[in-house]
């Protein structure tokens, strides 16, 4: 099965978000979007264009003010706040520009923390964390503290933390923004490897070169989303 034939992980239907005023501010104009399982989609646009608004909607951090958002076929508008929080924890892995690692916890412990509220016993959490770190090529740094890791290694720990709960969507916000070009390239190759293994990946970026790595590229400007079809 190719991604084009796969089930929809993300489906936006006339989805919009307007922040209340006065005056009201349109963060995202009404849009339709389908991202299917196994796709690698990038979102590009200048600062203030609406990328963060889209991220917040896709990540179930903000609810649309109109339209609907279905995640894995579940209409999120019908869920309570607690149900949205649970769905986010089960289905979405987040990777941010800043790594958000606890400095006095090892790489394994940082990754295992993502499973704290998932009902997994402590010993099981650590083993799953180590499996996720092996997946991102950090089996030799499992017991290292973040302060001893390079920027690329810290981002790989953050990616492992996002993967450890086995989400259906990996949502990345400027994942190479704090990295030098060589390190950024290694992180992008890792995301491409995860995509080839079947992960659905969405990368939000201001960098056109990063955006070009996706199978599809969405452009946001002044809250309006359009799709740039690759040649």
DOFI-538406 format. One record per residue: residue number from 0; residue in three letters; x, y, z of N, C-alpha, C in turn. Coordinates in pm, whole numbers, plus 50000, padded with zeros to 5 digits. Each point is the difference from the previous one (the first is absolute). Layout:
BEGIN
NUM | Ala | X | Y | Z | X | Y | Z | X | Y | Z
...
END
This chain:
BEGIN
0 | Unk | 50084 | 49880 | 50000 | 49916 | 50120 | 50000 | 50088 | 50125 | 50000
1 | Unk | 49974 | 50092 | 49910 | 50072 | 50127 | 49996 | 49929 | 50100 | 50088
2 | Unk | 50072 | 50110 | 50043 | 49934 | 50102 | 50083 | 49871 | 50052 | 49938
3 | Unk | 49996 | 50013 | 49866 | 49880 | 50054 | 49935 | 49879 | 49909 | 50021
4 | Unk | 50026 | 49871 | 50029 | 49891 | 49905 | 50021 | 49967 | 49980 | 50148
5 | Unk | 50084 | 50055 | 50087 | 49987 | 49973 | 50142 | 49889 | 50079 | 50065
6 | Unk | 49967 | 49963 | 50124 | 49897 | 50073 | 50074 | 50047 | 50141 | 50034
7 | Unk | 49906 | 50091 | 50019 | 50033 | 50137 | 50037 | 50041 | 50005 | 50146
8 | Unk | 50117 | 50053 | 50027 | 50041 | 50029 | 50138 | 49947 | 50137 | 50041
9 | Unk | 50015 | 50098 | 49910 | 49951 | 50135 | 50022 | 49895 | 50032 | 49896
10 | Unk | 49887 | 50052 | 50044 | 49899 | 50049 | 49906 | 49940 | 50129 | 50056
11 | Unk | 50025 | 50110 | 49930 | 49939 | 50129 | 50033 | 49886 | 50026 | 49902
12 | Unk | 49885 | 50039 | 50053 | 49884 | 50030 | 49917 | 49954 | 50142 | 50030
13 | Unk | 50026 | 50093 | 49905 | 49966 | 50142 | 50019 | 50047 | 50049 | 50136
14 | Unk | 50118 | 49956 | 50040 | 50053 | 50026 | 50133 | 50061 | 50140 | 50007
15 | Unk | 49962 | 50078 | 50101 | 50051 | 50135 | 50016 | 50016 | 50031 | 50148
16 | Unk | 50088 | 50093 | 50029 | 50019 | 50045 | 50138 | 50015 | 50151 | 50001
17 | Unk | 49909 | 50066 | 50068 | 50005 | 50145 | 50019 | 50016 | 50028 | 50148
18 | Unk | 50102 | 50079 | 50033 | 50022 | 50037 | 50140 | 49910 | 50118 | 50035
19 | Unk | 49932 | 49992 | 50115 | 49906 | 50108 | 50035 | 50074 | 50131 | 50025
20 | Unk | 49933 | 50109 | 49971 | 50058 | 50133 | 50016 | 49960 | 50063 | 50132
21 | Unk | 49985 | 50132 | 49996 | 49995 | 50075 | 49874 | 50139 | 50046 | 49955
22 | Unk | 50021 | 50007 | 49865 | 49913 | 49942 | 49897 | 50034 | 49852 | 49984
23 | Unk | 49909 | 49922 | 49947 | 50030 | 49858 | 49974 | 50116 | 49987 | 49900
24 | Unk | 50081 | 49897 | 50018 | 50115 | 49977 | 49911 | 49985 | 49861 | 49939
25 | Unk | 50004 | 49995 | 49868 | 49990 | 49871 | 49930 | 50137 | 49934 | 50002
26 | Unk | 50012 | 49889 | 50072 | 50125 | 49926 | 50002 | 50009 | 49901 | 49886
27 | Unk | 49886 | 49940 | 49967 | 49994 | 49901 | 49891 | 49866 | 50015 | 49931
28 | Unk | 50005 | 50032 | 49871 | 49876 | 50010 | 49922 | 49948 | 49860 | 49970
29 | Unk | 49870 | 49993 | 49973 | 49936 | 49871 | 49977 | 50074 | 49921 | 49892
30 | Unk | 50037 | 49877 | 50033 | 50078 | 49918 | 49907 | 49958 | 49855 | 50010
31 | Unk | 50025 | 49928 | 49892 | 49980 | 49855 | 49994 | 50136 | 49935 | 49979
32 | Unk | 50024 | 49893 | 50070 | 50130 | 49932 | 49989 | 49984 | 49854 | 50039
33 | Unk | 50063 | 49913 | 49923 | 50009 | 49858 | 50036 | 50147 | 49959 | 49993
34 | Unk | 50051 | 49944 | 50109 | 50134 | 49941 | 50004 | 49981 | 49853 | 50038
35 | Unk | 50049 | 49913 | 49914 | 49976 | 49857 | 50018 | 50117 | 49931 | 50071
36 | Unk | 49971 | 49885 | 50052 | 50101 | 49923 | 50072 | 50122 | 49976 | 49911
37 | Unk | 50118 | 50028 | 50054 | 50124 | 49976 | 49927 | 50047 | 50116 | 49916
38 | Unk | 49932 | 50113 | 50002 | 50045 | 50116 | 49923 | 50103 | 50081 | 50078
39 | Unk | 50083 | 50073 | 49925 | 50096 | 50096 | 50056 | 49963 | 50136 | 49940
40 | Unk | 49938 | 50084 | 50083 | 49948 | 50129 | 49955 | 50075 | 50111 | 50074
41 | Unk | 50040 | 50103 | 49926 | 50064 | 50116 | 50061 | 49909 | 50121 | 49985
42 | Unk | 50011 | 50091 | 50095 | 49921 | 50123 | 50001 | 50096 | 50116 | 50012
43 | Unk | 49995 | 50092 | 49905 | 50094 | 50111 | 49997 | 49925 | 50131 | 49993
44 | Unk | 50061 | 50105 | 50052 | 49942 | 50134 | 49995 | 50081 | 50093 | 50086
45 | Unk | 49989 | 50131 | 49978 | 50076 | 50097 | 50079 | 49949 | 50007 | 50143
46 | Unk | 50074 | 50066 | 50087 | 49958 | 50020 | 50138 | 49867 | 50074 | 50003
47 | Unk | 49911 | 49955 | 50087 | 49870 | 50064 | 50013 | 49900 | 49961 | 49894
48 | Unk | 50035 | 49901 | 49916 | 49912 | 49964 | 49889 | 49884 | 49911 | 50043
49 | Unk | 50015 | 49931 | 50112 | 49896 | 49907 | 50045 | 50050 | 49859 | 50024
50 | Unk | 50132 | 49978 | 49988 | 50055 | 49865 | 50020 | 49975 | 49951 | 50142
51 | Unk | 50021 | 50087 | 50098 | 49980 | 49960 | 50139 | 49854 | 49971 | 50029
52 | Unk | 49911 | 50076 | 49937 | 49858 | 49973 | 50017 | 49965 | 49863 | 49947
53 | Unk | 50050 | 49967 | 49881 | 49975 | 49867 | 49943 | 50058 | 49893 | 50091
54 | Unk | 50121 | 50020 | 50050 | 50061 | 49904 | 50091 | 49911 | 49977 | 50122
55 | Unk | 49949 | 50109 | 50057 | 49917 | 49988 | 50120 | 49871 | 49925 | 49972
56 | Unk | 49943 | 50020 | 49881 | 49879 | 49927 | 49965 | 50031 | 49852 | 49979
57 | Unk | 50104 | 49971 | 49918 | 50034 | 49861 | 49972 | 50042 | 49926 | 50127
58 | Unk | 50065 | 50071 | 50092 | 50047 | 49938 | 50123 | 49898 | 49995 | 50111
59 | Unk | 49876 | 50042 | 49970 | 49891 | 50000 | 50099 | 50031 | 50091 | 50118
60 | Unk | 50075 | 50106 | 49973 | 50029 | 50098 | 50103 | 49898 | 50113 | 49997
61 | Unk | 49946 | 50030 | 49882 | 49892 | 50097 | 49983 | 49889 | 49934 | 49918
62 | Unk | 49876 | 50029 | 50036 | 49887 | 49948 | 49924 | 49963 | 50099 | 49890
63 | Unk | 49961 | 49951 | 49883 | 49955 | 50091 | 49894 | 49879 | 50079 | 50046
64 | Unk | 49989 | 50122 | 49949 | 49881 | 50080 | 50031 | 49885 | 49967 | 49906
65 | Unk | 50031 | 49937 | 49887 | 49897 | 49952 | 49909 | 50057 | 49884 | 49919
66 | Unk | 49912 | 49923 | 49939 | 50044 | 49883 | 49926 | 50034 | 49886 | 50095
67 | Unk | 50067 | 49899 | 49947 | 50030 | 49882 | 50082 | 50137 | 49945 | 49969
68 | Unk | 50053 | 49928 | 50099 | 50130 | 49933 | 49989 | 49982 | 49856 | 50044
69 | Unk | 50028 | 49907 | 49908 | 49996 | 49858 | 50030 | 50144 | 49948 | 50008
70 | Unk | 50032 | 49934 | 50109 | 50131 | 49937 | 50019 | 49979 | 49850 | 50006
71 | Unk | 50059 | 49928 | 49905 | 49979 | 49855 | 49990 | 49851 | 49967 | 49995
72 | Unk | 49924 | 50085 | 49931 | 49857 | 49976 | 49984 | 49915 | 50044 | 50117
73 | Unk | 50061 | 50051 | 50106 | 49926 | 50043 | 50120 | 49973 | 50150 | 49989
74 | Unk | 49873 | 50038 | 50008 | 49963 | 50141 | 49994 | 50035 | 50064 | 50134
75 | Unk | 50107 | 50078 | 50001 | 50049 | 50055 | 50127 | 49906 | 50104 | 50059
76 | Unk | 49913 | 50058 | 49917 | 49905 | 50098 | 50051 | 49895 | 49941 | 50091
77 | Unk | 49986 | 49868 | 49999 | 49902 | 49933 | 50085 | 50059 | 49952 | 50132
78 | Unk | 50129 | 50030 | 50021 | 50069 | 49950 | 50120 | 50007 | 50108 | 50108
79 | Unk | 50003 | 49954 | 50124 | 50026 | 50092 | 50112 | 50148 | 50037 | 50003
80 | Unk | 50033 | 50099 | 50083 | 50141 | 50037 | 50013 | 50084 | 49882 | 50046
81 | Unk | 49949 | 49923 | 50096 | 50075 | 49885 | 50050 | 50017 | 49894 | 49892
82 | Unk | 49898 | 49980 | 49919 | 50011 | 49902 | 49891 | 50098 | 50047 | 49893
83 | Unk | 50002 | 50132 | 49972 | 50097 | 50054 | 49904 | 50142 | 49982 | 50052
84 | Unk | 50019 | 50023 | 50130 | 50132 | 49982 | 50061 | 50045 | 49855 | 49988
85 | Unk | 49909 | 49907 | 50026 | 50034 | 49858 | 49990 | 50030 | 49962 | 49856
86 | Unk | 49921 | 50050 | 49905 | 50022 | 49969 | 49859 | 50134 | 50055 | 49954
87 | Unk | 50032 | 50121 | 50042 | 50129 | 50061 | 49965 | 50114 | 49914 | 50051
88 | Unk | 49990 | 49954 | 50123 | 50107 | 49918 | 50057 | 50015 | 49866 | 49932
89 | Unk | 49890 | 49946 | 49948 | 50003 | 49867 | 49938 | 50041 | 50006 | 49853
90 | Unk | 49963 | 50105 | 49929 | 50010 | 50000 | 49854 | 50104 | 50095 | 49942
91 | Unk | 50050 | 50098 | 50079 | 50087 | 50103 | 49944 | 50133 | 50004 | 50076
92 | Unk | 50110 | 49999 | 49925 | 50132 | 50023 | 50056 | 50048 | 50137 | 49956
93 | Unk | 50046 | 50081 | 50093 | 50044 | 50137 | 49971 | 50152 | 50010 | 50003
94 | Unk | 50055 | 50073 | 49904 | 50142 | 50035 | 49999 | 50009 | 50151 | 49979
95 | Unk | 50070 | 50069 | 50091 | 50006 | 50145 | 49996 | 50140 | 50049 | 49966
96 | Unk | 50009 | 50129 | 49969 | 50130 | 50061 | 49972 | 50090 | 49993 | 50122
97 | Unk | 49945 | 50033 | 50116 | 50073 | 49984 | 50127 | 49973 | 49859 | 50050
98 | Unk | 50101 | 49935 | 50050 | 49992 | 49856 | 50025 | 49914 | 49965 | 50122
99 | Unk | 49992 | 50092 | 50098 | 49917 | 49979 | 50119 | 50037 | 49871 | 50074
100 | Unk | 50130 | 49979 | 50019 | 50048 | 49886 | 50077 | 50035 | 50044 | 50141
101 | Unk | 49973 | 49914 | 50096 | 50038 | 50029 | 50139 | 50150 | 49975 | 50016
102 | Unk | 50076 | 50101 | 50044 | 50147 | 49988 | 49997 | 50057 | 49897 | 50095
103 | Unk | 49928 | 49966 | 50108 | 50056 | 49906 | 50098 | 49939 | 49860 | 49987
104 | Unk | 49937 | 49974 | 49886 | 49950 | 49867 | 49970 | 50075 | 49947 | 49878
105 | Unk | 50030 | 49871 | 50000 | 50071 | 49941 | 49886 | 49910 | 50001 | 49876
106 | Unk | 50061 | 49970 | 49887 | 49922 | 49991 | 49876 | 49886 | 49900 | 50015
107 | Unk | 50029 | 49884 | 50057 | 49896 | 49898 | 50019 | 49889 | 50050 | 50091
108 | Unk | 50037 | 50067 | 50107 | 49900 | 50049 | 50094 | 49914 | 50110 | 49937
109 | Unk | 50062 | 50088 | 49921 | 49923 | 50103 | 49931 | 49896 | 49940 | 49907
110 | Unk | 50040 | 49897 | 49927 | 49906 | 49935 | 49907 | 49891 | 49927 | 50078
111 | Unk | 50039 | 49932 | 50107 | 49903 | 49922 | 50079 | 49895 | 50090 | 50064
112 | Unk | 50034 | 50125 | 50029 | 49904 | 50091 | 50063 | 49875 | 50017 | 49915
113 | Unk | 50013 | 49984 | 49869 | 49884 | 50015 | 49912 | 49896 | 49892 | 50025
114 | Unk | 50038 | 49892 | 50067 | 49908 | 49888 | 50026 | 49946 | 50001 | 50143
115 | Unk | 50034 | 50103 | 50076 | 49965 | 50003 | 50142 | 49851 | 49984 | 50024
116 | Unk | 49920 | 50065 | 49915 | 49855 | 49997 | 50023 | 49929 | 49898 | 49910
117 | Unk | 50078 | 49911 | 49941 | 49939 | 49902 | 49910 | 49972 | 49866 | 50063
118 | Unk | 50024 | 49987 | 50131 | 49972 | 49875 | 50068 | 50106 | 49893 | 49981
119 | Unk | 50116 | 50037 | 49944 | 50107 | 49903 | 49978 | 50087 | 49994 | 50126
120 | Unk | 50027 | 49881 | 50056 | 50086 | 49990 | 50118 | 50137 | 50062 | 49975
121 | Unk | 50066 | 50045 | 50107 | 50126 | 50072 | 49986 | 50104 | 49919 | 49922
122 | Unk | 50015 | 49872 | 50035 | 50099 | 49918 | 49929 | 49965 | 49990 | 49852
123 | Unk | 49873 | 49986 | 49970 | 49958 | 49993 | 49861 | 50023 | 50132 | 49927
124 | Unk | 49982 | 50113 | 50072 | 50024 | 50130 | 49938 | 50144 | 50014 | 49957
125 | Unk | 50092 | 49959 | 50085 | 50142 | 50013 | 49967 | 50039 | 49912 | 49882
126 | Unk | 49944 | 49881 | 49993 | 50032 | 49912 | 49887 | 49944 | 50057 | 49870
127 | Unk | 49878 | 50053 | 50003 | 49944 | 50063 | 49880 | 50081 | 50123 | 49960
128 | Unk | 50049 | 50075 | 50100 | 50083 | 50116 | 49971 | 50129 | 49959 | 49931
129 | Unk | 50060 | 49894 | 50046 | 50124 | 49952 | 49939 | 49975 | 49951 | 49857
130 | Unk | 49886 | 49937 | 49976 | 49966 | 49959 | 49865 | 49986 | 50121 | 49908
131 | Unk | 49937 | 50106 | 50050 | 49983 | 50122 | 49920 | 50134 | 50066 | 49972
132 | Unk | 50090 | 49999 | 50097 | 50132 | 50058 | 49979 | 50080 | 49919 | 49900
133 | Unk | 49986 | 49868 | 50001 | 50064 | 49918 | 49897 | 49945 | 50036 | 49862
134 | Unk | 49871 | 50026 | 49994 | 49935 | 50033 | 49872 | 50059 | 50126 | 49938
135 | Unk | 50044 | 50095 | 50084 | 50057 | 50125 | 49948 | 50153 | 49999 | 50002
136 | Unk | 50058 | 49883 | 50023 | 50145 | 49987 | 49991 | 50078 | 50048 | 50120
137 | Unk | 49939 | 49996 | 50118 | 50068 | 50050 | 50121 | 50019 | 49889 | 50105
138 | Unk | 50016 | 49878 | 49954 | 50018 | 49892 | 50097 | 50126 | 50019 | 50084
139 | Unk | 50099 | 50076 | 49950 | 50125 | 50022 | 50073 | 49992 | 50119 | 50095
140 | Unk | 49886 | 50072 | 50004 | 49988 | 50120 | 50083 | 49880 | 49992 | 50093
141 | Unk | 49952 | 49881 | 50026 | 49877 | 49984 | 50077 | 50010 | 50056 | 50142
142 | Unk | 50117 | 49989 | 50060 | 50017 | 50042 | 50139 | 50068 | 50135 | 50013
143 | Unk | 50013 | 50071 | 49889 | 50065 | 50132 | 50001 | 49901 | 50108 | 50044
144 | Unk | 50052 | 50102 | 50067 | 49918 | 50117 | 50035 | 49993 | 50094 | 49881
145 | Unk | 49890 | 50074 | 49985 | 49988 | 50093 | 49887 | 50115 | 50099 | 49990
146 | Unk | 50056 | 50039 | 50113 | 50109 | 50099 | 49998 | 50126 | 49945 | 49935
147 | Unk | 50008 | 49868 | 49984 | 50118 | 49939 | 49936 | 49972 | 49963 | 49854
148 | Unk | 49881 | 50029 | 49953 | 49962 | 49963 | 49863 | 50014 | 50119 | 49906
149 | Unk | 50027 | 49971 | 49874 | 50002 | 50104 | 49897 | 49856 | 50043 | 49970
150 | Unk | 49986 | 50111 | 49925 | 49866 | 50044 | 49963 | 49924 | 49896 | 49920
151 | Unk | 50069 | 49935 | 49907 | 49935 | 49896 | 49921 | 49958 | 49882 | 50085
152 | Unk | 50084 | 49962 | 50096 | 49965 | 49888 | 50088 | 49881 | 50036 | 50088
153 | Unk | 49997 | 50124 | 50049 | 49886 | 50041 | 50083 | 49870 | 49999 | 49918
154 | Unk | 50008 | 50041 | 49874 | 49879 | 49995 | 49919 | 49958 | 49857 | 49972
155 | Unk | 50097 | 49910 | 49986 | 49966 | 49858 | 49983 | 49934 | 49943 | 50127
156 | Unk | 50045 | 50043 | 50115 | 49932 | 49959 | 50124 | 49856 | 50051 | 49999
157 | Unk | 49983 | 50125 | 49957 | 49865 | 50057 | 49994 | 49912 | 49924 | 49901
158 | Unk | 50058 | 49957 | 49889 | 49924 | 49921 | 49903 | 49966 | 49863 | 50059
159 | Unk | 50095 | 49939 | 50070 | 49971 | 49872 | 50066 | 49887 | 50015 | 50100
160 | Unk | 50002 | 50110 | 50074 | 49891 | 50026 | 50097 | 49865 | 50011 | 49929
161 | Unk | 50001 | 50063 | 49881 | 49876 | 50013 | 49924 | 49952 | 49865 | 49946
162 | Unk | 50094 | 49909 | 49973 | 49967 | 49871 | 49940 | 49963 | 49892 | 50100
163 | Unk | 50041 | 50017 | 50126 | 49993 | 49889 | 50095 | 49858 | 49953 | 50025
164 | Unk | 49903 | 50088 | 49987 | 49861 | 49961 | 50020 | 49934 | 49942 | 49876
165 | Unk | 50081 | 49982 | 49894 | 49953 | 49943 | 49874 | 49881 | 50078 | 49943
166 | Unk | 50018 | 50129 | 49975 | 49891 | 50082 | 49949 | 49974 | 49971 | 49853
167 | Unk | 49886 | 50048 | 49952 | 49970 | 49988 | 49857 | 50047 | 50123 | 49924
168 | Unk | 50036 | 50107 | 50071 | 50042 | 50125 | 49937 | 50120 | 50058 | 50073
169 | Unk | 50105 | 50034 | 49924 | 50116 | 50070 | 50055 | 49991 | 50145 | 49951
170 | Unk | 49979 | 50093 | 50094 | 49977 | 50140 | 49968 | 50123 | 50080 | 50046
171 | Unk | 50072 | 50056 | 49903 | 50129 | 50064 | 50027 | 49992 | 50149 | 49974
172 | Unk | 50037 | 50080 | 50100 | 49997 | 50145 | 49989 | 50143 | 50053 | 49994
173 | Unk | 50044 | 50041 | 49882 | 50135 | 50053 | 49979 | 50106 | 49908 | 50062
174 | Unk | 49999 | 49870 | 49965 | 50089 | 49905 | 50070 | 50148 | 50023 | 49974
175 | Unk | 50036 | 50078 | 49897 | 50141 | 50027 | 49971 | 50038 | 50144 | 50030
176 | Unk | 49910 | 50075 | 50061 | 50021 | 50144 | 50018 | 50119 | 50036 | 50085
177 | Unk | 50037 | 49915 | 50097 | 50112 | 50029 | 50090 | 50126 | 49924 | 49964
178 | Unk | 50006 | 49944 | 49878 | 50110 | 49912 | 49964 | 50081 | 50059 | 49886
179 | Unk | 50131 | 49967 | 49996 | 50081 | 50039 | 49886 | 49961 | 49915 | 49880
180 | Unk | 50047 | 50038 | 49882 | 49951 | 49937 | 49877 | 50029 | 49851 | 49994
181 | Unk | 50119 | 49958 | 50044 | 50035 | 49858 | 49994 | 49913 | 49919 | 50096
182 | Unk | 49979 | 50053 | 50120 | 49917 | 49930 | 50099 | 49854 | 49999 | 49955
183 | Unk | 49955 | 50110 | 49943 | 49863 | 50007 | 49949 | 49978 | 49894 | 49893
184 | Unk | 50099 | 49981 | 49915 | 49989 | 49899 | 49894 | 49983 | 49861 | 50060
185 | Unk | 50074 | 49971 | 50106 | 49989 | 49867 | 50061 | 49862 | 49979 | 50062
186 | Unk | 49942 | 50107 | 50058 | 49866 | 49989 | 50058 | 49896 | 49981 | 49889
187 | Unk | 50016 | 50072 | 49890 | 49907 | 49984 | 49888 | 50008 | 49859 | 49941
188 | Unk | 50120 | 49945 | 49991 | 50014 | 49863 | 49950 | 49930 | 49902 | 50094
189 | Unk | 50009 | 50026 | 50130 | 49932 | 49913 | 50096 | 49848 | 50007 | 49979
190 | Unk | 49946 | 50121 | 49981 | 49857 | 50013 | 49976 | 49959 | 49928 | 49872
191 | Unk | 50085 | 50009 | 49898 | 49973 | 49929 | 49874 | 50002 | 49849 | 50022
192 | Unk | 50093 | 49952 | 50082 | 50005 | 49856 | 50032 | 49872 | 49955 | 50071
193 | Unk | 49955 | 50081 | 50096 | 49877 | 49967 | 50073 | 49881 | 49997 | 49904
194 | Unk | 49998 | 50095 | 49908 | 49894 | 50003 | 49899 | 50003 | 49874 | 49915
195 | Unk | 50120 | 49959 | 49958 | 50010 | 49879 | 49918 | 49953 | 49877 | 50076
196 | Unk | 50013 | 50005 | 50132 | 49953 | 49889 | 50083 | 49850 | 50005 | 50024
197 | Unk | 49932 | 50103 | 49946 | 49855 | 50006 | 50009 | 49942 | 50108 | 50088
198 | Unk | 50086 | 50079 | 50068 | 49950 | 50105 | 50087 | 49941 | 50116 | 49918
199 | Unk | 49891 | 50055 | 50045 | 49943 | 50121 | 49942 | 50071 | 50119 | 50065
200 | Unk | 50064 | 50084 | 49917 | 50084 | 50108 | 50051 | 49950 | 50133 | 49943
201 | Unk | 49981 | 50098 | 50088 | 49969 | 50137 | 49960 | 50105 | 50091 | 50060
202 | Unk | 50071 | 50073 | 49916 | 50106 | 50091 | 50044 | 49959 | 50143 | 49968
203 | Unk | 49994 | 50084 | 50101 | 49969 | 50141 | 49983 | 50131 | 50078 | 50006
204 | Unk | 50025 | 50085 | 49900 | 50130 | 50065 | 49989 | 49985 | 50134 | 49927
205 | Unk | 50098 | 50087 | 50020 | 50007 | 50123 | 49920 | 50105 | 49985 | 49890
206 | Unk | 50070 | 49885 | 50000 | 50114 | 49977 | 49911 | 49954 | 49926 | 49874
207 | Unk | 50012 | 50066 | 49884 | 49954 | 49939 | 49875 | 50077 | 49871 | 49968
208 | Unk | 50129 | 49995 | 50037 | 50079 | 49880 | 49973 | 49950 | 49882 | 50081
209 | Unk | 49961 | 50025 | 50126 | 49941 | 49894 | 50082 | 49865 | 49959 | 49944
210 | Unk | 49920 | 50099 | 49960 | 49868 | 49970 | 49945 | 50009 | 49912 | 49876
211 | Unk | 50105 | 50019 | 49922 | 50015 | 49924 | 49875 | 50022 | 49851 | 50023
212 | Unk | 50030 | 49960 | 50124 | 50025 | 49859 | 50029 | 49871 | 49919 | 50008
213 | Unk | 49886 | 50066 | 50009 | 49874 | 49928 | 50012 | 49949 | 49949 | 49866
214 | Unk | 49911 | 49902 | 50008 | 49932 | 49954 | 49880 | 49903 | 50106 | 49949
215 | Unk | 49940 | 50070 | 50093 | 49907 | 50109 | 49969 | 50038 | 50119 | 50085
216 | Unk | 49980 | 50119 | 49947 | 50028 | 50121 | 50076 | 49877 | 50089 | 50002
217 | Unk | 49959 | 50037 | 50121 | 49892 | 50095 | 50019 | 50061 | 50135 | 50032
218 | Unk | 49943 | 50106 | 49944 | 50047 | 50136 | 50025 | 49892 | 50076 | 50074
219 | Unk | 50039 | 50071 | 50106 | 49905 | 50084 | 50073 | 50049 | 50145 | 49992
220 | Unk | 49910 | 50088 | 49963 | 50029 | 50144 | 49997 | 49874 | 50075 | 50041
221 | Unk | 50014 | 50084 | 50101 | 49886 | 50077 | 50051 | 49882 | 49909 | 50037
222 | Unk | 50035 | 49883 | 50055 | 49897 | 49908 | 50047 | 49935 | 49916 | 49893
223 | Unk | 50041 | 50019 | 49874 | 49941 | 49926 | 49889 | 50094 | 49889 | 49959
224 | Unk | 49951 | 49877 | 49996 | 50082 | 49885 | 49967 | 49978 | 49959 | 49855
225 | Unk | 50107 | 49971 | 49929 | 49992 | 49949 | 49864 | 50103 | 49889 | 49987
226 | Unk | 49985 | 49920 | 49897 | 50093 | 49888 | 49980 | 50087 | 50025 | 49879
227 | Unk | 50130 | 49975 | 50020 | 50096 | 50010 | 49891 | 50030 | 49859 | 49953
228 | Unk | 49960 | 49968 | 49879 | 50018 | 49865 | 49948 | 50141 | 49984 | 49946
229 | Unk | 50076 | 49899 | 50046 | 50136 | 49982 | 49950 | 50003 | 49966 | 49853
230 | Unk | 50108 | 50041 | 49931 | 50017 | 49970 | 49858 | 50030 | 49852 | 49981
END
